[in-house]
Amino acid sequence: MALVIAFGAGGAFYHFRYGDRTSENYHAIQEKTKELIKIEVPERLWPRLLVTRPDVMTMVVYATKNDESCLAIISCVPSWARERGNRPDRLLQSVLEQYCPQFNTERWTGTEEREIPVRGAPQRVKIASSFRTDDHKEVRIASLDNLQTERGTIAVYYQSSIHSSTDDEIDRLLKSLR
């Protein structure tokens, strides 16, 4: 009986210390974004979700009210990102799929890579077209995989359904990272 109580207490302690914490607090999401990276969030996106896992990562998600577009930013703890095989862009995709499955996409097509200066260093950004698995809308995606900062490795993912100003939005978003 004592062993069962000890394991239960240990599991509860681990969960409260290292378990996922989510928040939909508008101001907390904006403040955390400012801490993670200086970026100009497109005006039509609203803070949607903040997910924190103290031993691994912090992620913020912005989206339009009708889920037409989203912006997700993840910052991974430096020690976690250095471990072999840990990639922030893959973690971002899996966490985004878990918390916001409506933004899950199929295989990317028409992928192009651009090099943009971020904080004085050139970074590769992937821009692609895809289809959502949920509603089969065609979307444009911009993905910055591994931006090294003093707070950890950051990945940025922007997805928008295709309309006349989608490429302009992507360009403005990428320019704001400079």
HELIX and SHEET records of a PDB file:
HELIX    1   1 ALA A    2  TYR A   18  1                                  17    
HELIX    2   2 TYR A   26  LEU A   36  1                                  11    
HELIX    3   3 PRO A   78  ARG A   82  1                                   5    
HELIX    4   4 PRO A   88  TYR A   99  1                                  12    
HELIX    5   5 PRO A  101  PHE A  103  5                                   3    
HELIX    6   6 THR A  166  SER A  176  1                                  11    
SHEET    1   A 8 ARG A  21  SER A  23  0                                        
SHEET    2   A 8 TRP A  46  ARG A  53 -1                                        
SHEET    3   A 8 MET A  57  ALA A  63 -1                                        
SHEET    4   A 8 SER A  69  CYS A  76 -1                                        
SHEET    5   A 8 GLY A 152  SER A 161 -1                                        
SHEET    6   A 8 GLU A 138  THR A 149 -1                                        
SHEET    7   A 8 ALA A 121  PHE A 131 -1                                        
SHEET    8   A 8 THR A 109  VAL A 118 -1                                        
END                                                                             
